[in-house]
């Protein structure tokens, strides 16, 4: 079987997902079981993967699904706890006091607060946290999910305190061999890795500048009374200001502090600066913009989680106290990722399976306390005390949160195992590369010297499959570096393009969409979301691909290992 046919077969599950979800408008609940079955059959019949390994990959996917659902539950529980304690009412009032303009609110909540949460925790947490918050302050559920997914781009490479780079890139490259070669030239691994970090930050800083603009333009075009692009124009100066308020400290942090804190610092500094600017009226639109009355919203915009605050609680708590749980969440997430002893203690509580069904390397463990879901549950318990909420209200919040998981759980039961089968298909009787690697090799062979233009797209494809920048980097970093060696260009730049593209791919990762939708009670509209998030994704990978080409062939950016062949 030649490489072209292999690539076509490998691409079939992705194409089928697109046709069913976007083309035919199927819900993920209907589409993903069929896609899973097709993927399993291709792995068994075309790749020669053993039935045992397909089953092991499926079980691993189910364990990962439990992790995702735990995160969703934590986000829902925090939202519902605040709803019953009176916190959401105060937060909603606070944002209204800053500005009633929904365009500016989206920038503050989705872009800046979302970037901060991404930097602190990763795991798709921003969409799970910011999405429900936007619904609580009066956004349609569909728009909240869409905006929560769009910001899953610029901050993601440095999400979870740098995990996609520290774990994904470093774990995905032949670090030991490369270190020996670097040392022979008087360089260190740290020197090479820092080049990757700097180039990732620069690429995101340039491409990310327009992400807040996408937010306001999509808002007025798809959710405004008049369905107008031009109604976004008055907010664009503030959107660009908010972009730079994030990307400047973000880039400086990457250059001078490393990969752990760019998104955390960028989000925190940016949120402080833009909030002060909004309060003072700096670059603010002269005329405020709002959605039509909620009674006029189409049914497809609505989730099944309603924020009828007046009927839930009449309690009034100070705005600072209402926001305190989110501050504690961010602080605890950062501490859990940066204090070694605390991190080790949280990770020590784990369960799962290793070498599932005897398949070496197919393992998955759940760390309930270390995952953001566990930390959010802990913060919820603190919130009950801080807000002096009733235990009966907390129990009601837990029941509401559990009920919302059912729809998402069914879809993820098929989506994540499908992804794991593709990723683990490299062990087979036909001695073929895994499906993602096969697709990447065909692309490289087909386009030759212009491959750097497509490197971010390959990274995005990996994230689309895995729903994770880290996993995409683990899968594809060495492949991308090898292509750079063949072309005689900078491997550091190619790996950076991989990481940036993988971050952008989170905007279209199916199970991320499903997870975000579940937090606002919006299931069955995944295709509508993907039809919109594909636009900023294409923008991102195209621009970064062009920047990669320019850096390699015009600016001649290099690195210590250009021209050095790995053994």
C-alpha positions as CSV (number, residue, x, y, z in Angstrom):
1,X,0.0,0.0,0.0
2,X,1.6,3.3,-1.1
3,X,1.9,6.3,1.2
4,X,-0.9,8.2,-0.6
5,X,-3.5,5.5,0.0
6,X,-2.3,5.1,3.6
7,X,-2.7,8.9,4.1
8,X,-6.2,8.8,2.5
9,X,-7.3,6.0,4.8
10,X,-5.8,7.8,7.9
11,X,-7.6,11.0,7.0
12,X,-11.0,9.2,6.6
13,X,-12.1,9.5,10.2
14,X,-11.3,13.3,10.2
15,X,-13.1,13.8,6.9
16,X,-16.1,11.8,8.1
17,X,-16.3,13.9,11.2
18,X,-16.2,17.0,9.2
19,X,-18.9,15.8,6.7
20,X,-21.3,14.6,9.4
21,X,-20.8,17.5,11.9
22,X,-20.3,20.4,9.6
23,X,-21.6,19.4,6.3
24,X,-24.7,17.4,7.3
25,X,-25.2,19.2,10.6
26,X,-25.4,16.0,12.7
27,X,-24.9,16.3,16.4
28,X,-21.8,14.8,17.9
29,X,-24.0,12.3,19.8
30,X,-25.0,10.8,16.4
31,X,-21.8,11.3,14.5
32,X,-19.0,10.2,16.9
33,X,-20.2,6.6,17.5
34,X,-20.1,6.0,13.7
35,X,-16.7,7.7,13.4
36,X,-15.3,5.6,16.2
37,X,-16.5,2.4,14.5
38,X,-15.0,3.4,11.1
39,X,-11.7,4.3,12.9
40,X,-11.5,0.9,14.6
41,X,-12.2,-0.9,11.3
42,X,-9.5,1.0,9.5
43,X,-7.0,0.2,12.3
44,X,-7.9,-3.5,12.3
45,X,-8.2,-4.1,8.5
46,X,-5.9,-1.7,6.9
47,X,-3.2,-1.1,9.5
48,X,-3.2,-4.6,10.9
49,X,-3.5,-3.4,14.5
50,X,-4.4,-6.2,16.8
51,X,-7.9,-6.4,18.3
52,X,-6.3,-6.4,21.7
53,X,-4.5,-3.1,21.0
54,X,-7.7,-1.5,19.7
55,X,-9.5,-2.6,22.8
56,X,-6.7,-1.3,25.0
57,X,-6.7,2.1,23.2
58,X,-10.5,2.2,23.8
59,X,-10.2,1.5,27.5
60,X,-7.4,4.1,27.8
61,X,-9.7,6.6,26.0
62,X,-12.5,5.8,28.5
63,X,-10.2,6.5,31.4
64,X,-9.2,9.9,29.8
65,X,-12.9,10.6,29.4
66,X,-13.4,10.2,33.1
67,X,-10.6,12.9,33.6
68,X,-12.4,15.3,31.2
69,X,-15.7,14.8,32.8
70,X,-14.2,15.4,36.3
71,X,-12.9,18.8,35.0
72,X,-16.3,19.6,33.6
73,X,-18.0,18.7,36.8
74,X,-15.7,20.9,38.8
75,X,-16.4,23.9,36.5
76,X,-20.1,23.3,36.7
77,X,-20.1,22.9,40.5
78,X,-18.2,26.1,40.9
79,X,-20.7,28.0,38.7
80,X,-23.7,26.5,40.4
81,X,-22.3,27.0,43.9
82,X,-21.8,30.7,43.1
83,X,-25.2,30.9,41.6
84,X,-26.8,29.7,44.8
85,X,-24.6,31.7,47.1
86,X,-25.3,35.0,45.4
87,X,-21.8,35.3,43.9
88,X,-22.9,35.2,40.2
89,X,-25.4,38.0,40.8
90,X,-22.7,40.2,42.2
91,X,-20.2,39.3,39.4
92,X,-22.9,40.1,36.8
93,X,-23.6,43.4,38.4
94,X,-19.8,44.1,38.6
95,X,-19.3,43.6,34.9
96,X,-22.3,45.8,34.2
97,X,-20.8,48.5,36.3
98,X,-17.5,48.3,34.3
99,X,-19.4,48.6,31.1
100,X,-22.7,47.4,29.8
101,X,-21.1,46.9,26.3
102,X,-21.2,43.1,25.6
103,X,-18.2,43.5,23.2
104,X,-16.0,44.8,26.0
105,X,-17.3,42.2,28.4
106,X,-16.4,39.4,26.0
107,X,-12.8,40.8,25.8
108,X,-12.5,41.0,29.5
109,X,-14.0,37.6,30.4
110,X,-13.2,35.3,27.4
111,X,-9.9,36.8,26.2
112,X,-8.1,38.1,29.3
113,X,-9.7,36.1,32.2
114,X,-9.7,33.0,29.9
115,X,-6.0,33.4,29.0
116,X,-5.1,33.7,32.7
117,X,-7.0,30.5,33.6
118,X,-5.4,28.7,30.6
119,X,-2.0,29.7,31.8
120,X,-2.7,28.5,35.3
121,X,-4.4,25.2,34.5
122,X,-4.7,24.2,30.8
123,X,-6.9,21.1,30.2
124,X,-9.5,23.2,28.4
125,X,-10.4,24.8,31.7
126,X,-10.9,28.4,30.3
127,X,-13.8,27.4,28.1
128,X,-15.2,25.4,31.1
129,X,-14.9,28.4,33.5
130,X,-15.3,31.4,31.3
131,X,-18.2,29.9,29.2
132,X,-20.6,29.5,32.2
133,X,-19.5,32.9,33.5
134,X,-20.5,34.5,30.2
135,X,-23.9,32.8,30.3
136,X,-24.3,34.0,33.9
137,X,-23.8,37.6,32.9
138,X,-26.2,37.4,30.0
139,X,-24.6,35.9,26.9
140,X,-26.4,33.3,24.8
141,X,-25.0,29.8,25.5
142,X,-23.9,29.2,21.9
143,X,-21.9,32.5,21.9
144,X,-20.3,31.6,25.3
145,X,-19.0,28.3,23.9
146,X,-17.8,29.9,20.7
147,X,-15.9,32.7,22.4
148,X,-14.5,30.2,24.9
149,X,-13.1,28.1,22.1
150,X,-11.7,30.9,20.1
151,X,-9.4,32.0,22.9
152,X,-8.1,28.4,23.0
153,X,-5.2,29.6,20.8
154,X,-2.7,32.2,21.9
155,X,-2.3,31.2,25.6
156,X,-2.4,27.4,25.0
157,X,1.3,26.8,24.3
158,X,2.1,28.1,27.7
159,X,-1.0,26.7,29.4
160,X,-0.9,24.6,32.5
161,X,2.3,26.4,33.6
162,X,4.1,25.6,30.3
163,X,3.1,21.9,30.1
164,X,2.8,21.7,26.3
165,X,6.4,22.8,25.9
166,X,8.0,21.4,29.1
167,X,6.3,18.0,28.6
168,X,5.1,18.0,25.0
169,X,8.1,19.4,23.2
170,X,10.8,18.1,25.5
171,X,9.2,14.7,25.8
172,X,8.6,14.5,22.0
173,X,12.2,15.2,20.9
174,X,15.3,13.0,21.1
175,X,16.5,15.1,24.0
176,X,19.5,12.9,25.1
177,X,21.0,12.6,21.6
178,X,20.4,16.3,20.8
179,X,22.0,17.3,24.2
180,X,25.2,15.4,23.3
181,X,25.4,17.1,19.9
182,X,24.8,20.5,21.5
183,X,27.5,19.9,24.1
184,X,30.0,19.1,21.4
185,X,29.4,22.6,20.0
186,X,29.6,24.3,23.4
187,X,25.8,24.7,23.7
188,X,23.3,23.2,26.1
189,X,19.8,21.8,25.8
190,X,18.6,24.8,27.6
191,X,20.0,27.1,24.9
192,X,18.1,25.2,22.2
193,X,14.9,24.9,24.2
194,X,14.9,28.6,25.0
195,X,15.0,29.3,21.2
196,X,11.9,27.3,20.8
197,X,10.2,29.1,23.6
198,X,11.1,32.5,22.2
199,X,9.9,31.6,18.7
200,X,6.6,30.2,20.0
201,X,6.0,33.4,22.0
202,X,6.7,35.6,19.0
203,X,4.5,33.6,16.7
204,X,1.6,33.7,19.1
205,X,2.1,37.4,19.9
206,X,1.8,38.3,16.2
207,X,-1.1,35.9,15.4
208,X,-2.9,36.5,18.7
209,X,-3.2,40.2,18.1
210,X,-6.4,39.7,16.1
211,X,-8.1,37.1,18.3
212,X,-10.0,39.8,20.3
213,X,-11.0,41.3,17.0
214,X,-12.5,38.0,16.0
215,X,-14.4,37.9,19.2
216,X,-16.2,41.2,18.7
217,X,-16.7,40.7,15.0
218,X,-18.2,37.2,15.5
219,X,-20.4,38.6,18.3
220,X,-22.0,41.3,16.2
221,X,-22.2,39.2,13.0
222,X,-23.6,36.0,14.4
223,X,-25.4,37.2,17.6
224,X,-26.4,40.8,16.9
225,X,-29.9,42.0,16.1
226,X,-28.7,43.2,12.7
227,X,-26.2,40.4,11.9
228,X,-23.6,43.0,11.1
229,X,-19.9,42.9,10.8
230,X,-19.6,46.7,10.9
231,X,-21.2,47.0,14.4
232,X,-17.9,45.5,15.7
233,X,-15.8,48.4,14.3
234,X,-16.2,50.9,17.2
235,X,-14.9,48.2,19.6
236,X,-11.8,47.2,17.5
237,X,-9.5,49.9,18.9
238,X,-10.2,48.6,22.4
239,X,-9.9,45.0,21.2
240,X,-6.4,45.7,19.8
241,X,-5.4,47.5,23.0
242,X,-6.5,44.4,25.0
243,X,-4.5,42.2,22.6
244,X,-1.3,44.1,23.2
245,X,-2.1,44.4,27.0
246,X,-1.8,40.5,26.9
247,X,0.8,39.8,24.3
248,X,3.5,42.3,25.4
249,X,3.9,41.0,29.0
250,X,3.3,37.5,27.6
251,X,6.3,37.8,25.2
252,X,8.5,39.5,27.8
253,X,7.8,36.7,30.3
254,X,8.7,34.0,27.7
255,X,12.0,35.7,26.9
256,X,13.1,36.4,30.5
257,X,11.3,33.9,32.7
258,X,10.8,30.8,30.5
259,X,7.7,28.8,29.5
260,X,6.0,28.5,32.8
261,X,4.3,31.9,33.2
262,X,3.7,33.8,29.9
263,X,0.0,33.2,29.8
264,X,-0.5,33.6,33.5
265,X,1.4,37.0,33.6
266,X,-0.1,38.1,30.3
267,X,-3.6,37.4,31.4
268,X,-3.3,38.9,34.8
269,X,-1.5,42.1,33.7
270,X,-3.8,42.4,30.7
271,X,-6.9,42.1,32.8
272,X,-5.7,44.7,35.3
273,X,-4.8,47.2,32.5
274,X,-7.9,46.8,30.4
275,X,-10.2,46.9,33.4
276,X,-8.7,50.2,34.4
277,X,-8.9,51.4,30.8
278,X,-12.6,50.4,30.5
279,X,-13.4,52.2,33.8
280,X,-11.7,55.4,32.6
281,X,-13.4,55.2,29.1
282,X,-10.1,54.8,27.3
283,X,-10.7,53.7,23.6
284,X,-14.2,52.7,24.6
285,X,-17.0,52.8,22.0
286,X,-19.2,55.9,22.3
287,X,-22.3,53.8,22.0
288,X,-22.8,50.6,24.0
289,X,-23.8,47.4,22.2
290,X,-26.0,44.6,23.5
291,X,-27.8,41.5,22.3
292,X,-31.5,41.5,21.5
293,X,-33.9,40.7,24.3
294,X,-33.4,37.1,25.4
295,X,-37.0,36.4,24.4
296,X,-36.0,37.0,20.8
297,X,-33.0,34.6,20.8
298,X,-33.4,31.5,18.5
299,X,-33.7,28.2,20.3
300,X,-30.4,27.0,19.0
301,X,-28.6,29.7,21.0
302,X,-29.9,28.5,24.3
303,X,-28.5,25.9,26.7
304,X,-30.5,24.1,29.4
305,X,-28.7,25.9,32.3
306,X,-30.6,29.0,33.2
307,X,-29.5,31.8,35.4
308,X,-32.7,33.1,36.8
309,X,-30.8,34.7,39.6
310,X,-33.7,36.6,41.3
311,X,-35.6,33.4,41.8
312,X,-32.6,31.5,43.2
313,X,-31.3,33.9,45.8
314,X,-31.9,37.4,47.1
315,X,-28.6,37.5,49.0
316,X,-26.2,40.3,48.1
317,X,-22.4,39.8,48.7
318,X,-19.6,42.2,47.9
319,X,-18.1,42.0,44.4
320,X,-14.6,41.2,45.8
321,X,-16.0,38.3,47.8
322,X,-17.9,37.0,44.8
323,X,-14.7,37.0,42.7
324,X,-12.6,35.5,45.5
325,X,-13.3,31.9,44.6
326,X,-11.9,32.5,41.1
327,X,-8.9,34.2,42.6
328,X,-8.4,31.2,44.9
329,X,-8.9,28.8,42.0
330,X,-6.1,30.6,40.0
331,X,-3.8,30.8,43.0
332,X,-4.3,27.1,43.9
333,X,-3.8,26.0,40.3
334,X,-0.5,27.9,40.1
335,X,0.7,26.6,43.5
336,X,-0.2,23.1,42.6
337,X,1.9,23.3,39.4
338,X,4.9,25.2,40.8
339,X,5.5,23.9,44.4
340,X,7.2,20.5,44.0
341,X,6.1,19.1,47.3
342,X,2.5,20.2,46.9
343,X,2.4,18.9,43.4
344,X,3.9,15.5,44.4
345,X,1.3,15.2,47.2
346,X,-1.6,15.9,44.9
347,X,-0.3,13.5,42.3
348,X,0.3,10.7,44.8
349,X,-3.5,10.1,44.9
350,X,-4.0,8.3,41.6
351,X,-5.8,5.3,40.1
352,X,-6.1,3.7,36.7
353,X,-4.4,1.0,34.6
354,X,-0.9,0.4,33.3
355,X,-0.1,-1.7,30.3
356,X,-3.8,-2.2,29.6
357,X,-4.7,-5.7,28.4
358,X,-0.9,-6.5,28.3
359,X,-0.3,-3.8,25.7
360,X,3.0,-2.1,26.7
361,X,2.9,1.6,26.9
362,X,-0.9,1.8,26.8
363,X,-1.6,3.2,30.3
364,X,-3.8,5.9,31.8
365,X,-3.9,7.1,35.4
366,X,-6.4,9.5,37.0
367,X,-5.1,12.0,39.6
368,X,-8.4,13.4,41.0
369,X,-6.8,15.9,43.3
370,X,-4.2,17.2,40.8
371,X,-6.6,17.6,37.9
372,X,-8.4,21.0,37.7
373,X,-11.6,19.3,38.6
374,X,-10.4,18.3,42.0
375,X,-9.0,21.8,42.7
376,X,-12.3,23.4,41.6
377,X,-14.2,21.1,44.0
378,X,-11.9,22.1,46.8
379,X,-12.5,25.8,45.9
380,X,-16.3,25.1,45.9
381,X,-16.1,23.8,49.5
382,X,-14.1,26.9,50.5
383,X,-16.8,29.0,48.8
384,X,-19.5,27.5,50.9
385,X,-17.7,28.7,54.0
386,X,-16.6,32.1,52.6
387,X,-20.1,32.9,51.3
388,X,-21.9,31.3,54.2
389,X,-24.0,29.3,51.9
390,X,-26.4,26.6,53.0
391,X,-25.4,23.0,52.7
392,X,-28.8,22.3,51.1
393,X,-27.9,24.8,48.3
394,X,-24.5,23.2,47.8
395,X,-26.2,19.8,47.5
396,X,-28.6,21.3,44.9
397,X,-25.6,22.7,43.0
398,X,-24.0,19.2,43.0
399,X,-27.2,17.6,41.6
400,X,-27.5,20.2,38.9
401,X,-23.9,19.7,37.9
402,X,-24.1,15.9,37.8
403,X,-27.2,16.1,35.6
404,X,-25.5,18.2,33.0
405,X,-22.7,15.6,32.5
406,X,-24.9,12.9,31.0
407,X,-25.0,14.3,27.4
408,X,-21.3,15.1,27.3
409,X,-20.3,11.8,28.8
410,X,-22.0,9.8,26.0
411,X,-20.3,11.7,23.2
412,X,-16.8,11.6,24.8
413,X,-17.2,7.8,25.3
414,X,-16.7,7.5,21.6
415,X,-14.6,10.6,20.7
416,X,-11.6,10.1,23.0
417,X,-11.2,6.3,22.3
418,X,-11.4,7.1,18.5
419,X,-8.5,9.5,19.0
420,X,-6.4,7.0,21.0
421,X,-6.9,4.3,18.4
422,X,-5.4,6.7,15.8
423,X,-2.5,7.7,17.9
424,X,-1.6,4.2,19.0
425,X,-2.0,2.6,15.6
426,X,1.8,2.7,15.0
427,X,2.2,-0.8,16.6
428,X,0.8,-3.1,13.9
429,X,1.4,-6.2,11.8
430,X,1.9,-4.2,8.6
431,X,4.8,-2.1,10.0
432,X,3.1,1.1,9.1
433,X,3.5,4.4,11.0
434,X,0.6,5.6,13.1
435,X,-2.2,7.3,11.3
436,X,-1.2,10.9,12.3
437,X,2.4,10.3,11.3
438,X,1.3,8.8,8.0
439,X,-0.7,11.9,7.2
440,X,2.2,14.2,8.1
441,X,4.7,12.2,6.0
442,X,2.5,12.4,3.0
443,X,2.1,16.2,3.4
444,X,5.9,16.6,3.7
445,X,6.6,14.5,0.7
446,X,4.0,16.3,-1.4
447,X,5.0,19.9,-0.8
448,X,8.8,19.7,-0.3
449,X,10.6,23.0,0.5
450,X,7.4,24.8,1.1
451,X,6.5,22.4,3.9
452,X,7.2,25.0,6.7
453,X,4.1,26.7,5.4
454,X,2.1,23.6,6.5
455,X,3.9,22.8,9.7
456,X,1.4,24.6,11.9
457,X,-1.4,22.9,10.1
458,X,0.1,19.5,10.9
459,X,0.3,20.6,14.5
460,X,-3.3,21.7,14.5
461,X,-4.3,18.3,13.0
462,X,-2.6,16.6,15.9
463,X,-4.5,18.7,18.4
464,X,-7.8,18.2,16.5
465,X,-7.3,14.5,17.0
466,X,-6.1,14.5,20.6
467,X,-7.8,17.7,21.9
468,X,-4.4,18.6,23.4
469,X,-1.5,20.8,22.5
470,X,0.7,18.6,24.7
471,X,-0.2,15.4,23.0
472,X,0.2,16.8,19.6
473,X,3.7,18.0,20.5
474,X,4.5,14.6,21.9
475,X,3.3,12.9,18.8
476,X,4.8,15.2,16.2
477,X,7.7,17.3,17.5
478,X,10.3,14.8,16.5
479,X,8.7,14.3,13.1
480,X,8.6,18.1,12.5
481,X,12.3,18.3,13.6
482,X,13.2,15.5,11.2
483,X,11.6,17.3,8.3
484,X,13.5,20.4,9.1
485,X,16.8,18.4,9.0
486,X,15.9,17.0,5.6
487,X,15.2,20.5,4.3
488,X,18.3,22.0,5.9
489,X,16.3,24.6,7.9
490,X,16.0,25.5,11.6
491,X,14.5,22.6,13.7
492,X,13.8,25.1,16.5
493,X,11.6,27.2,14.2
494,X,9.8,24.1,12.9
495,X,9.1,22.7,16.3
496,X,7.9,26.2,17.4
497,X,5.5,26.2,14.4
498,X,4.3,22.8,15.5
499,X,3.5,24.0,19.0
500,X,1.8,27.1,17.7
501,X,-0.3,25.2,15.3
502,X,-1.2,22.6,17.9
503,X,-2.4,25.5,20.1
504,X,-4.6,26.8,17.3
505,X,-6.0,23.3,16.8
506,X,-7.6,23.4,20.2
507,X,-10.2,25.7,18.6
508,X,-11.6,22.8,16.5
509,X,-10.8,19.8,18.8
510,X,-14.2,18.0,18.9
511,X,-14.1,16.8,22.4
512,X,-13.0,20.2,23.6
513,X,-16.1,21.6,22.0
514,X,-18.2,18.9,23.6
515,X,-16.7,19.5,27.0
516,X,-17.2,23.3,26.7
517,X,-20.8,22.9,25.5
518,X,-21.6,20.6,28.4
519,X,-20.7,23.3,31.0
520,X,-23.5,25.6,29.6
521,X,-26.0,22.8,28.9
522,X,-25.6,23.1,25.1
523,X,-25.4,19.7,23.4
524,X,-26.0,18.7,19.8
525,X,-24.8,22.0,18.2
526,X,-21.1,21.1,17.8
527,X,-21.3,21.5,14.0
528,X,-22.5,25.0,14.3
529,X,-19.6,25.9,16.6
530,X,-17.0,24.2,14.4
531,X,-18.3,26.0,11.3
532,X,-17.3,29.2,13.0
533,X,-14.1,28.2,14.9
534,X,-12.6,26.9,11.7
535,X,-12.3,30.5,10.5
536,X,-9.9,31.8,13.2
537,X,-8.1,28.4,13.1
538,X,-7.4,28.8,9.4
539,X,-6.3,32.4,9.9
540,X,-3.9,31.3,12.7
541,X,-2.2,28.4,10.9
542,X,-1.9,30.3,7.6
543,X,-0.4,33.4,9.2
544,X,2.0,31.3,11.3
545,X,3.0,29.2,8.3
546,X,3.8,32.3,6.4
547,X,5.8,33.7,9.3
548,X,7.7,30.4,9.5
549,X,8.6,30.5,5.8
550,X,9.8,34.1,6.2
551,X,11.9,33.3,9.3
552,X,13.6,30.4,7.5
553,X,14.1,31.6,3.9
554,X,14.1,35.4,4.3
555,X,15.5,36.2,7.8
556,X,17.6,33.0,7.8
557,X,16.9,32.2,11.4
558,X,19.0,29.3,12.5
559,X,19.9,27.2,15.6
560,X,22.9,25.3,16.8
561,X,21.9,22.0,15.2
562,X,21.1,23.2,11.6
563,X,23.0,20.8,9.3
564,X,23.8,18.4,12.1
565,X,22.2,14.9,11.4
566,X,20.9,13.0,14.4
567,X,22.2,9.4,14.5
